[in-house]
Amino acid sequence: MALSEITRNTPNANATLLTETGVSVAVSGNTVVISILLNGLADRVAIGITNAGPTNALDQCVIEAQDGEGGTWFTYVSNAELNTGTALAGRLDLVVTNPTTLAADGHSFIVLDVRGLYAVRLVASAATGAVTVSAKASVRYG
């Protein structure tokens, strides 16, 4: 998976925008939609997800993390935690539209507290047939 990085010229020069488009998410297993290298330097990541369909929904969405280079990926925010949309101190700040059942043409937005993490990634699976998903992430350093 190729990861595009675009540095934005914004008033906050400590922000980076990452995009991943046209990821085919299968029914079985979890597909990595976007992977974000943080090097322990970021404090917040906002991820926007779009299900381009054509007709199927997602049925699982998980945020995984690494705490060091080459470390094992572990569940940082589970499917169940994203499903409730409840803030989790020190991990999950905000969920707008449940990503775990994101319908075709649906959009979701997640804000994570990522202080001290080496990397995070969003993984997902589809409900009844493959879907095409795109994601954008804004990383705030500081």
C-alpha positions as CSV (number, residue, x, y, z in Angstrom):
1,M,0.0,0.0,0.0
2,A,1.4,3.3,-1.0
3,L,1.0,6.2,1.4
4,S,0.9,9.7,0.0
5,E,2.0,12.6,2.2
6,I,1.1,16.2,1.6
7,T,2.4,18.9,3.9
8,R,-0.2,21.6,4.1
9,N,0.5,25.3,4.3
10,T,-1.7,26.2,7.2
11,P,-1.4,28.5,10.2
12,N,-0.4,25.4,12.2
13,A,2.9,24.3,10.5
14,N,2.9,21.3,12.8
15,A,0.2,19.5,10.9
16,T,0.5,16.9,8.1
17,L,-2.2,15.5,5.9
18,L,-2.0,11.9,4.7
19,T,-4.3,10.3,2.1
20,E,-5.1,6.8,1.0
21,T,-7.6,6.3,-1.8
22,G,-9.3,3.4,-3.5
23,V,-8.5,0.7,-0.9
24,S,-10.5,-2.5,-1.7
25,V,-11.8,-3.9,1.6
26,A,-12.6,-7.6,1.6
27,V,-15.3,-9.5,3.5
28,S,-13.0,-11.8,5.4
29,G,-10.1,-10.6,7.6
30,N,-9.0,-7.1,8.1
31,T,-7.6,-4.9,5.4
32,V,-5.3,-2.0,6.3
33,V,-7.0,1.2,5.0
34,I,-4.4,3.7,6.2
35,S,-1.2,3.4,8.2
36,I,0.4,6.5,9.8
37,L,4.0,6.7,11.0
38,L,4.2,8.9,14.1
39,N,7.7,8.2,15.6
40,G,6.3,9.1,19.0
41,L,6.2,12.8,18.0
42,A,2.5,13.4,17.4
43,D,-0.2,14.1,20.0
44,R,-3.4,13.8,17.9
45,V,-4.6,12.1,14.7
46,A,-7.9,12.8,13.0
47,I,-9.0,10.2,10.4
48,G,-11.8,10.7,7.9
49,I,-13.2,7.6,6.2
50,T,-15.4,7.4,3.1
51,N,-17.1,4.2,1.9
52,A,-17.3,4.6,-1.9
53,G,-19.4,1.4,-2.1
54,P,-20.8,0.6,-4.5
55,T,-23.5,-1.0,-2.3
56,N,-22.0,-2.8,0.7
57,A,-21.3,-1.6,4.2
58,L,-18.3,-2.1,6.5
59,D,-18.9,-4.5,9.4
60,Q,-15.7,-4.0,11.4
61,C,-13.3,-1.2,12.0
62,V,-10.3,-1.2,14.4
63,I,-7.5,1.1,15.3
64,E,-4.2,-0.7,15.8
65,A,-1.0,0.7,17.1
66,Q,2.7,0.1,17.5
67,D,4.7,1.4,20.4
68,G,8.1,1.0,18.8
69,E,9.7,0.3,15.4
70,G,9.2,-3.3,14.4
71,G,6.9,-3.8,17.3
72,T,3.8,-6.0,17.3
73,W,0.6,-4.3,16.2
74,F,-2.0,-4.3,19.0
75,T,-5.6,-3.2,19.3
76,Y,-5.6,0.4,20.4
77,V,-9.4,1.1,19.9
78,S,-11.6,-1.9,19.4
79,N,-14.5,-2.4,17.0
80,A,-16.8,-2.4,20.1
81,E,-15.3,0.9,21.4
82,L,-15.7,2.6,18.1
83,N,-19.2,1.3,17.9
84,T,-20.3,3.0,21.1
85,G,-18.6,6.3,20.0
86,T,-17.8,7.1,23.7
87,A,-14.6,9.0,24.3
88,L,-11.9,6.9,26.0
89,A,-9.5,9.0,28.1
90,G,-6.0,8.9,26.6
91,R,-7.0,7.0,23.4
92,L,-10.2,8.1,21.7
93,D,-11.4,11.7,21.7
94,L,-14.2,11.8,19.2
95,V,-16.3,9.6,16.8
96,V,-18.7,11.2,14.3
97,T,-20.8,8.6,12.5
98,N,-20.1,5.0,13.5
99,P,-17.3,3.6,11.2
100,T,-18.0,0.0,12.2
101,T,-21.1,-0.2,10.1
102,L,-20.4,2.5,7.6
103,A,-22.8,2.3,4.7
104,A,-22.1,2.9,1.0
105,D,-21.5,6.6,0.4
106,G,-21.1,7.1,4.1
107,H,-18.5,9.2,5.9
108,S,-17.0,8.8,9.4
109,F,-14.6,10.9,11.4
110,I,-12.4,9.8,14.3
111,V,-10.0,11.8,16.5
112,L,-7.3,9.8,18.5
113,D,-4.9,10.7,21.2
114,V,-1.6,9.1,20.0
115,R,1.0,10.5,22.4
116,G,3.9,8.1,22.7
117,L,2.9,5.8,19.9
118,Y,5.2,4.9,17.0
119,A,2.5,4.2,14.5
120,V,-1.3,3.7,14.1
121,R,-3.4,2.2,11.4
122,L,-7.0,1.7,10.6
123,V,-8.1,-1.8,9.5
124,A,-11.6,-2.7,8.3
125,S,-13.6,-5.5,6.8
126,A,-16.8,-5.5,4.7
127,A,-20.2,-7.0,5.6
128,T,-21.4,-8.9,2.5
129,G,-19.2,-7.9,-0.5
130,A,-16.0,-5.9,-1.1
131,V,-16.1,-2.1,-0.7
132,T,-13.8,0.7,-1.8
133,V,-12.7,2.9,1.1
134,S,-10.7,6.1,1.1
135,A,-9.2,7.7,4.2
136,K,-7.5,11.0,5.1
137,A,-5.6,11.6,8.2
138,S,-4.4,14.9,9.8
139,V,-1.5,14.4,12.2
140,R,-0.8,17.1,14.7
141,Y,2.7,17.3,16.2
142,G,3.4,19.1,19.3
